[in-house]
Amino acid sequence: MTQFDKDLRESDLSLKSVVDNSQSKMSTGQTQKIKLIRALLSNPDLLIRDELINNVDAESQLNILQFLSTWVRKHTLILISHKK
């Protein structure tokens, strides 16, 4: 979905890695990806995300949005973005 497996291999991290915005091994975009993947793995009925794709590369943005366009058929998604 987000080429996250490549990010993990390159940084020696896993989905279990501690994630916060000051994490030196990961970019803000990588942090956003891991938080999204963790949220999706919990299989929520409702997912609310603020600034979901602002710090990820254009290809990952497209992949995430394509995945979510299918995901929303069975779930509710609220996205908040300040992008114009």
N, C-alpha and C positions, 0 to 999 in steps of 0.2 A: 504494500500500500504506500509506504513512504520511503522506501529504500532504507529503512531503519536498521535492517540486519547488517547492511554495509557500514553504517555509522557505528554500530556496536563492535563489529570486527576491528575497525580502524582505531577504536579508542579503548579496547579491552574492558568494555562495560557490559552489563546485562540488564534485563528488565527488573532485576532485584537491586540494582545499584541505587544508592541514596541519590536523590535528585533534588536540587534546589537551584535557584537562579545564580548563586555564586559558585556553583560547581566548576572548577577550573578545567576539567577534562572535556566538558561538553559546551557547545554553543547554546544560545537561547533557543534556537530552532530545534536542536536535538532534545533539549529539555522539554519543549512543547510536545514533540513527537512521543516521547516516552510517557508523558502524562496522559496524552490522548489514548495511546495503546492500552495503558493500564485501565483507563476508564472504560474503554470498549470491552476489554476482557471481563469486566464485572457484569456485562450484559444488562445495563440499566434500561428501564422502560423510558426514562427521561434523562437526557444529557444536556446540560447547560455549559457552554464554553464561551469565555470572553477572550477576544483577540486570538482565536484558535490558530490562524495560519500567518500572522503578521511577520514572524521571524523565521519562516522556513523558505527554502528556495522555491522558485517558480514551478519546477517539475514536481516537487513534493506537494505543493499547494494543489496542483491539478489532480494528483493521485489521491490526496485526502478527500477533496471535494467529490471526485468520482465515486470513491468508496462510500462516502456518507450519503450520496444521492440514492444509493441502493439500500443502505442501512436504515434510512428514514421510512422506508416502506413498512417496517414493523416496529419502529421506535419513534419517539418524539425527540426532536433536536431543536434547541434554541441557541442560535449563534449571535453573539454580540460583536460587532466590528465597527470601528471608527474610520475604516478605509473608505475613500470616496471612489 
